[in-house]
Amino acid sequence: VMAMFRSFVSAAQLRHQQQHQQSGEAAAAAAVAAAATAGGPGDSVESQFSCPICLEVYHKPVSIASCAHTFCGECLQPCLQVSSPLCPLCRMPFDPKKVERSSSVEKQLSSYKAPCRGCSKKVSLIKMRSHISSCTKVQEQMANCPKFVPIVPTSQPIPSNIPNRSTFVCPYCGARNLDQQELVKHCLESHRSDPNRVVCPVCAAMPWGDPSYKSSNFLQHLLHRHKFSYDTFVDYSIDEEAALQAALALSLAEN
């Protein structure tokens, strides 16, 4: 009798858990649908339809057939120009011939609205980019962004156009937003057998860098030159050889 009673209680508890899970899933799905239809909070709808590369609302979206990840057509172009492209999001190899315009996403962009980040006016997602480019409130926000200020006082003039030396694009597959250590790790894991000669994006960003010079063995170059971060050691006002010697000396001293 006790065994039957325990079996009955366990079955009832299981049914209750399943009903609770199903109701939770239904509520979550309804919330997503309501946010998409009504516009929702400022970034909730936009985030559902934002390119993972540029982080803006999709422009002429395309999808990779093998993994179904979607990007702006222009953002995915660097990946399509290499011999063995990898999806920038999941790092899976894909056939560049099997990348197609995503008409379903374009229809959703036309259907849903979201508030402008500047004036809060609700705008169709497909028109959001053009609206933001002409919205005076957004332009004011961009103009009021904090300016570059040195961490410690310096007598040197503050440069007016500061190059991006923090993140880089993989020269093999076009993956973006990789810092120096991530670039080394990414290339060793994903491109160890790639025979292509490529330009080192780290060196090309330096004052002495040659953007047209292709390393004969890029992976060895990464390991020998870019184990450490230039930003930690380098004074950009001195030449390459002096910078390298100073960086090596500091690196050895720390070890």
C-alpha positions in Angstrom: 0.0 0.0 0.0 2.8 2.4 0.9 4.6 1.6 -2.4 1.4 2.4 -4.3 0.9 5.7 -2.3 4.5 6.8 -3.0 4.1 6.0 -6.7 0.9 8.0 -6.8 2.5 11.0 -5.0 5.6 10.9 -7.4 3.3 10.8 -10.5 1.4 13.8 -9.2 4.6 15.8 -8.4 5.9 15.0 -11.9 2.6 16.2 -13.6 2.8 19.4 -11.5 6.4 20.1 -12.5 5.6 19.5 -16.2 2.6 21.8 -16.0 4.6 24.5 -14.3 7.4 24.2 -16.9 5.0 24.4 -19.8 3.2 27.4 -18.3 6.6 29.1 -17.8 7.6 28.4 -21.4 4.3 29.7 -22.7 4.6 32.9 -20.6 8.1 33.5 -21.8 7.1 33.0 -25.5 4.1 35.3 -25.0 6.4 38.0 -23.4 8.8 37.8 -26.4 6.0 38.1 -28.9 4.4 41.0 -27.0 7.7 42.9 -26.8 8.3 42.4 -30.5 4.8 43.5 -31.5 4.5 46.4 -29.1 8.0 47.7 -29.4 9.0 46.8 -25.9 11.9 48.3 -23.9 14.5 50.3 -25.8 17.0 47.5 -26.5 14.8 44.3 -26.2 13.4 44.4 -29.7 16.6 45.8 -31.3 18.7 43.2 -29.6 16.7 40.4 -31.2 17.4 41.9 -34.6 21.0 43.1 -34.2 23.9 41.9 -36.2 26.4 40.2 -33.8 29.3 41.8 -35.7 28.4 45.5 -35.9 25.8 45.4 -33.1 23.3 47.4 -35.1 19.9 46.5 -36.6 20.5 44.2 -39.6 21.1 45.8 -43.0 20.4 43.5 -45.9 20.7 40.4 -43.7 22.1 37.2 -44.9 22.1 33.8 -43.2 24.7 30.9 -43.3 22.8 27.8 -44.3 24.8 25.3 -42.2 24.4 27.0 -38.8 21.5 29.5 -39.6 23.4 32.4 -38.1 22.4 35.8 -39.5 24.6 38.9 -40.2 24.5 42.1 -42.2 25.6 41.3 -45.7 28.4 43.8 -45.6 29.6 42.6 -42.2 30.0 39.0 -43.4 31.9 40.0 -46.5 35.5 39.7 -45.0 34.7 36.1 -44.1 33.7 35.3 -47.6 37.0 36.5 -49.0 39.1 33.8 -47.4 39.7 30.3 -48.6 38.2 28.5 -45.5 35.6 30.7 -44.0 34.3 30.2 -40.4 31.1 31.6 -39.0 32.1 34.6 -36.9 29.6 33.6 -34.2 30.0 29.8 -33.7 33.4 29.3 -35.6 32.0 26.5 -37.7 33.3 26.1 -41.3 30.7 26.9 -43.9 30.3 26.9 -47.7 30.4 30.6 -48.9 28.1 29.5 -51.8 25.4 28.6 -49.3 24.9 32.1 -47.8 21.6 33.5 -48.8 19.6 36.7 -48.3 17.3 36.3 -45.3 13.9 37.4 -46.6 12.2 36.2 -43.4 14.3 38.5 -41.2 13.7 41.4 -43.6 9.9 40.8 -43.3 10.3 40.9 -39.5 12.3 44.1 -39.7 9.4 45.7 -41.6 6.8 44.4 -39.1 8.4 45.4 -35.8 9.0 48.8 -34.3 11.4 50.0 -31.5 12.0 53.4 -29.9 14.9 55.5 -31.2 17.7 55.6 -28.6 17.7 59.4 -28.9 14.3 60.8 -29.4 12.3 57.7 -28.3 10.1 57.9 -31.4 8.9 54.4 -32.4 10.5 53.5 -35.8 10.2 50.5 -38.0 13.4 48.4 -37.5 14.0 48.4 -41.2 14.2 52.2 -41.1 16.1 52.5 -37.8 19.6 53.0 -39.3 18.5 55.8 -41.6 16.5 57.4 -38.7 19.4 57.3 -36.3 21.8 58.8 -38.9 19.5 61.9 -39.1 18.2 62.1 -35.5 19.5 65.2 -33.8 19.2 63.7 -30.4 21.4 60.8 -31.3 23.9 63.2 -32.9 23.9 65.2 -29.7 24.6 62.1 -27.6 27.5 61.1 -29.9 28.9 64.6 -29.7 28.8 64.5 -25.9 30.6 61.2 -25.6 33.7 61.4 -23.3 36.8 62.6 -25.1 40.2 60.9 -24.9 42.1 61.9 -21.7 45.5 60.6 -20.7 45.5 58.5 -17.5 48.4 60.5 -16.1 49.3 64.1 -17.0 51.6 64.4 -20.0 53.3 67.2 -21.9 52.9 65.4 -25.2 50.1 66.7 -27.5 46.9 64.6 -27.4 46.4 63.0 -30.8 43.3 64.0 -32.7 42.8 60.7 -34.5 43.7 57.7 -32.3 43.9 54.4 -34.2 42.3 51.3 -32.7 45.1 49.2 -31.2 42.9 47.3 -28.8 41.0 44.9 -31.0 41.9 43.3 -34.4 40.4 41.4 -37.3 41.5 37.9 -38.0 43.4 38.0 -41.4 42.3 34.5 -42.2 38.5 34.4 -41.6 37.6 38.0 -40.8 36.5 37.4 -37.2 36.4 40.8 -35.5 36.8 42.3 -32.0 39.7 40.0 -31.0 42.1 41.5 -28.6 45.8 40.6 -29.0 45.7 37.5 -26.8 42.4 36.3 -28.3 43.9 36.8 -31.8 46.8 34.5 -31.0 44.6 31.9 -29.4 42.0 32.1 -32.2 44.6 31.7 -35.0 46.4 28.8 -33.2 43.1 26.9 -32.7 41.4 27.7 -36.0 44.1 28.4 -38.6 47.1 26.3 -37.6 47.1 24.5 -41.0 46.2 27.5 -43.2 49.0 28.0 -45.7 47.9 31.6 -46.8 50.3 34.5 -46.4 48.6 37.3 -44.5 49.2 40.7 -43.1 49.6 40.9 -39.3 46.8 43.2 -38.1 48.7 44.0 -34.9 51.8 45.2 -36.7 49.7 47.0 -39.3 48.1 49.1 -36.5 51.5 50.2 -35.1 53.1 53.5 -36.2 55.9 51.6 -38.0 53.5 48.9 -39.4 53.4 48.1 -43.1 49.8 47.3 -44.1 51.0 45.6 -47.3 53.6 43.3 -45.8 52.5 39.6 -45.6 54.2 37.3 -43.1 55.6 34.1 -44.7 54.7 32.3 -41.4 52.1 34.3 -39.6 51.6 31.8 -36.7 55.3 31.8 -35.8 55.2 35.6 -36.1 52.3 35.8 -33.6 54.1 33.5 -31.1 57.4 35.3 -31.3 56.1 38.9 -31.5 52.7 39.1 -29.9 52.8 36.9 -26.8 52.7 40.1 -24.8 50.5 43.1 -25.3 52.1 46.2 -27.0 49.7 48.4 -25.1 51.3 47.2 -21.8 54.9 47.9 -22.7 55.2 50.2 -25.8 55.9 53.9 -25.9 54.5 54.6 -29.4 56.8 57.6 -29.8 59.9 55.4 -30.2 60.9 53.2 -33.1 60.1 49.4 -33.5 63.5 48.0 -32.5 63.7 50.2 -29.3 60.1 49.3 -28.4 60.7 45.6 -28.9 63.9 45.6 -26.7 62.1 47.6 -24.0 59.2 45.2 -24.0 61.4 42.1 -23.8 63.4 43.6 -21.0 60.3 44.3 -18.9 58.9 40.9 -19.7 62.0 39.1 -18.5 62.2 41.3 -15.4 58.6 40.3 -14.5 59.5 36.6 -14.9 
